[in-house]
Amino acid sequence: MKKKIIFPLIAAIPFVIGGCATDAHYVQTGDKEQIISVGQINIQDYANAANAAVKELLDSGVLDKVSNPPAVLFVSRIINSTGQQIETDLLTQKISKALLDSGKAVTTTTDPAAQGYGQKNDFMNDQKNTGVPDFTLSGKIIETIDRAGNTSRHTYSFHLSLNDTKTGYQVWEGEKEIGKQGTRSTVGF
């Protein structure tokens, strides 16, 4: 009797182990194999939000109006108003890089800890600069969740504001919404 029970269990082991194997491989960010997680922000969401914000900001022409180009931007922290612990630097770094690549702005951060990452406020000592940035860039990420039965929709609003440091006025505002919808599994593990 024991042989009849043990043999099928032993024979099933390769199928159980094989069923747990993964086909791990590298993928290009933003390609057709991207994984869309409904309940969290993915790297492609940061990239989409940053690209949209930079395009909108550059198209507005506000950076072209500074007296001493390129415009100097202090990038402050992005407030996380989602229910997740997220790394907002993934968004600000993508925005900073795109603005630097455009040649229309140089960026620094208001975060003193950034000195450890090699970002220094040396531009403040440059004779052509007055020590005051032209603009400050700040923002907020907001999450809205709607549910109906097993279907849920998460909308992430990436809201950014550019303020003129000389006047204190907001001179540009941008928002990119990313919506994701999916169903929850009825069988949980």
C-alpha positions in Angstrom: 0.0 0.0 0.0 2.8 2.4 0.9 4.5 1.9 -2.6 1.2 2.8 -4.3 1.1 6.2 -2.5 4.8 7.1 -2.5 5.5 6.3 -6.2 3.0 8.9 -7.5 4.3 11.5 -5.1 7.9 10.9 -6.2 6.8 10.9 -9.8 5.0 14.3 -9.4 8.1 16.1 -7.8 9.7 17.1 -11.2 6.4 18.6 -12.3 6.0 20.6 -9.1 9.5 21.8 -9.3 9.3 22.6 -13.0 6.1 24.5 -12.5 7.9 26.8 -10.1 10.7 27.6 -12.4 10.9 31.1 -14.0 12.1 32.2 -17.3 14.1 35.1 -16.0 15.6 37.5 -18.6 16.5 41.1 -19.1 13.9 43.3 -20.8 14.1 46.9 -22.1 12.3 49.4 -19.9 9.1 50.4 -21.7 9.0 47.5 -24.2 6.1 45.2 -25.0 7.1 42.8 -22.2 6.6 45.3 -19.4 4.7 44.1 -16.3 1.8 46.3 -15.4 1.1 46.2 -11.6 -2.3 47.7 -10.9 -1.7 48.4 -7.2 1.7 50.1 -7.5 3.8 52.6 -9.4 6.2 51.0 -11.9 9.4 52.3 -13.4 7.6 52.9 -16.7 5.0 55.1 -14.8 7.9 57.3 -13.5 9.3 57.5 -17.1 5.9 58.4 -18.6 5.2 61.0 -16.0 8.6 62.6 -16.3 8.6 62.6 -20.1 5.2 64.2 -20.2 6.1 66.9 -17.6 9.4 67.8 -19.3 7.8 68.1 -22.7 5.0 70.2 -21.3 7.4 72.4 -19.4 9.7 72.9 -22.4 6.8 73.6 -24.7 5.5 76.3 -22.3 8.6 78.5 -23.0 8.8 79.6 -19.4 12.4 78.5 -19.1 13.4 80.7 -22.1 12.4 83.8 -20.3 15.3 83.9 -17.8 17.8 86.8 -18.2 20.8 84.5 -17.8 20.2 81.2 -19.6 20.2 78.4 -18.8 17.5 78.6 -16.1 18.6 77.5 -12.7 16.0 75.2 -11.0 16.0 73.9 -7.4 14.2 70.6 -7.4 12.6 70.0 -4.1 11.1 66.8 -2.8 8.0 65.3 -4.3 5.3 64.6 -1.7 4.0 61.1 -1.7 0.3 61.1 -1.0 -0.2 57.5 -2.0 -0.8 54.5 0.2 2.6 53.1 -0.9 6.2 53.6 0.1 7.7 54.9 -3.1 11.0 56.4 -4.2 10.1 59.8 -5.6 13.7 60.4 -6.6 13.0 58.1 -9.6 10.7 60.8 -10.9 12.9 63.9 -10.0 16.1 62.3 -11.4 14.4 61.6 -14.7 13.1 65.2 -14.9 16.5 66.6 -13.9 18.3 64.6 -16.5 15.8 65.5 -19.3 16.0 69.2 -18.4 19.9 69.1 -18.4 19.9 67.3 -21.7 17.6 70.0 -23.2 20.3 72.6 -22.4 17.5 75.0 -21.2 18.1 74.4 -17.5 20.6 73.3 -14.9 19.2 71.7 -11.7 20.2 71.2 -8.1 18.3 70.0 -5.2 17.1 71.6 -2.0 18.1 68.3 -0.2 21.3 68.8 1.7 21.9 65.0 1.6 22.3 65.3 -2.2 25.8 66.6 -1.5 26.8 63.0 -0.8 25.6 62.0 -4.3 28.1 64.4 -6.0 25.6 67.3 -6.5 27.1 70.5 -5.2 25.8 74.0 -5.3 29.0 75.2 -7.0 27.0 77.1 -9.5 26.2 79.5 -6.6 29.8 80.6 -6.6 29.9 81.3 -10.3 30.2 85.0 -10.9 27.4 85.2 -13.4 24.9 83.7 -10.9 23.4 85.6 -8.1 23.1 82.7 -5.7 19.3 82.6 -6.1 17.8 80.0 -8.4 15.3 81.2 -11.1 12.7 78.6 -10.2 11.8 75.9 -7.7 10.1 72.7 -8.9 7.9 70.8 -6.4 5.2 68.2 -6.7 2.9 65.6 -5.3 1.9 62.1 -6.3 -1.8 61.3 -5.5 -3.4 57.9 -5.7 -7.1 57.3 -6.2 -8.6 53.8 -6.0 -12.0 52.8 -7.4 -13.3 49.2 -6.9 -16.3 47.4 -8.3 -16.5 43.7 -7.4 -13.2 42.0 -8.3 -12.2 44.9 -10.6 -10.1 47.8 -9.3 -8.7 50.9 -10.9 -5.8 52.8 -9.5 -5.2 56.3 -10.9 -1.9 58.0 -10.1 -1.8 61.8 -10.5 1.7 63.2 -10.9 1.3 67.0 -10.1 4.2 69.4 -10.6 4.5 73.1 -10.0 7.2 75.6 -11.1 7.5 78.8 -9.0 9.4 81.9 -9.9 11.7 82.6 -6.9 11.9 86.4 -7.6 8.1 87.0 -7.6 6.9 83.9 -5.6 4.3 83.3 -8.3 3.6 79.9 -9.8 4.5 80.2 -13.5 3.8 76.6 -14.7 1.8 73.7 -13.6 1.7 70.2 -15.0 -0.2 67.0 -14.3 0.1 63.5 -15.7 -2.5 60.9 -14.8 -1.7 57.2 -15.2 -4.7 54.8 -14.8 -4.4 51.1 -14.3 -7.2 48.6 -14.1 -7.3 44.9 -13.4 -9.1 42.1 -11.6 -8.2 40.4 -8.4 -7.8 36.7 -8.4 -10.7 34.8 -6.8 -8.2 32.2 -5.6 -5.5 33.4 -3.2 -2.4 31.7 -2.0 
